[in-house]
Amino acid sequence: MLEAGMKAPVFTLPDKDGNMVSLEDFAGRKVALYFYPRDNTPGCTRQACAFAKAHGEFESLGAVVIGISKDSAASHQRFAAKNELPFLLLSDPELTAIQAYGVWQEKKNYGKVSMGVVRSAFVIDENGVIEKVMPKVKPDTNAADILAYLRGE
C-alpha cells in the first residue's frame, strides 16, 4: 500500500463514456480517489450514492471525486445513470491503477480466498502527492470521512 508523502502513481483510464482521463488532468486540485470492488453491488452502490450526495460539498472544497473499479465503461455508464452519479467513474479492467495503488489483494469471503479490490481511498494534493491513505474503508462513511479530512476536522 502506498503511504502519505509519496508521489501518486499516474494513470490514464477510460471514463464511462470512453473518454481517456488522466490523474494529471487534475493538477492544481485535490483529488478524492476511491477504489471499489464492483458496480451495482449493495456496498458499492451505497458508497457511490454517498459520494453523489456530497458532490456539491467536494466541489465547494475544490476537490474532484474519482471512483475506479475493474468494471467496463459500459457497466459504469449504467451504474452512473441508475444512481445519478455526478462524478468520474474510471474503468480499469487491466488493473493498471488498481495494482499501482496496491488495492488488488487477497480477500476472504465465506471462507473462500480470492484476489480482488480492497475498498480503499486516497486524498491526493494539488501537486500529485498522496496526502492521506484510507485502507479498508467502510462504504457508508467513506465520503463523510474524506470530507471531514478536507475540512480539517
N, C-alpha and C positions, 0 to 999 in steps of 0.2 A: 504494500500500500504506500502511496505517496505521502509526503509529510508537508506541513506548513513551511513556507520559506523556499520550497523547491519551485523551479520553473514548471508551469503546467504543460504537459505534453500537448503539442499542437495536433489538431485533427482537421480533416475536411471530409464531411459526410453529407449524403443527400437528406433533405427535409421531406416532409410528407408530399410535397409537390414535385419532388425530383430536383429541386434547386440545390446546388452544392453550397454548403455553409461551412466556414472555417472558424475556429476559435479566434484567429487573428482578425476576423471581421469586427470583433467587439473590443479592440484595443481602445483604451480610454474609458471603458465602462466596467463595472463589476459584473461578474457572471455567476449566477447560481446554477451550477451544473449538477444534475442528478441522474443517476443510473438506476434503472428499474428492470425487473425480470421480463414482464410481458404485458402487451396491450390487453385490455378487456378482462383482466382478472380482478377479483374484488379489491385486494390491497392496492394494486397499481392504479385502479380507477379512483379509489378514494384519495390516493396521493396526488394524482393529476388534477382532480377536481379541487383539492385544497390549494394547489398552486394557481389554478384558474381563478378561484375566488379571491385570492390575494394578489392577483396580477397587477392591479392598479397601484397597490402599495409598493410592489417591487419596482414598478416604473417610476413612481414618485421618489424612490431612493436611488434612481439611476441604474438599477440592476436589470440585467437580461436573464430570463429563465430559459434553460435548455434541458430537455429530457432526452436521454439516449437509452435505447434498448436494441436488441438484435432483430426486432420485428422489421418487416419490409416497409417501404414507403407507403404502399397501398394499405397495409394494416394501420399504419399511423394516420393515414388520411381518414379512414373510417372511425378510428378511435377519437381523433380530434373533432370530427364532425358530430359524432354521437354525444360527446361530452362538452361541446363548445369550448375547446381548449384554445386560448388566445396566444399561446407561446410556442416556441420551436420544439418539435419532436424530430430527432435525427435517427436515421436508420443505420445500424452497424452490424450487418449480418456476417461480416468477415472478422468481427471482434477487434478491430483495429484500436479504437479508443477504449473499448471495454478492457482489453488486456493492458494497454498503455497505462491506464489508471488503476490497474491491479484489482479490479472488481470481479473478474472471472475466477471463481473459487469453488472449492469443493463444498457442496451443500448436503445436508441430511434432511430427508423428508420421509416421515413414517418408516424410519429405519433403512431407507434406501439412500445410497450415496451416489451423487451425480455432480457434474460440473454445471455451474450456472452463474447468473449475475447476482451478486450480493447487493441489495438495495443500499446505495451509498450516495453521499452528496459532497460537493466541493464548492467553496467560495473562492473565486479567482479574482485577483485585484486588477486594476486598470492597466498594469504593466505585464499581465500574463503570469503572475506569480501566485501559487496556491497560498491563500490566506488562512483557510480553515478546512480541515478534513473532518467529515462526519461519517464514520463507518457504521454499517448495520443500522441505518435509520429506521424509524417507525413511519409507516405510510400516513398515519393520521396526524402526526405532529411535525413532520419534516419541513413543510413550508413555513409554519409558525416559528420553528426553531431557527431557520435561516433568517427570517425577518427580524427576529429578536437580536440575532448576531449583527445584522446590518445596521440596526438601530443603536447598537452599542449597549444592549441590555444584558 
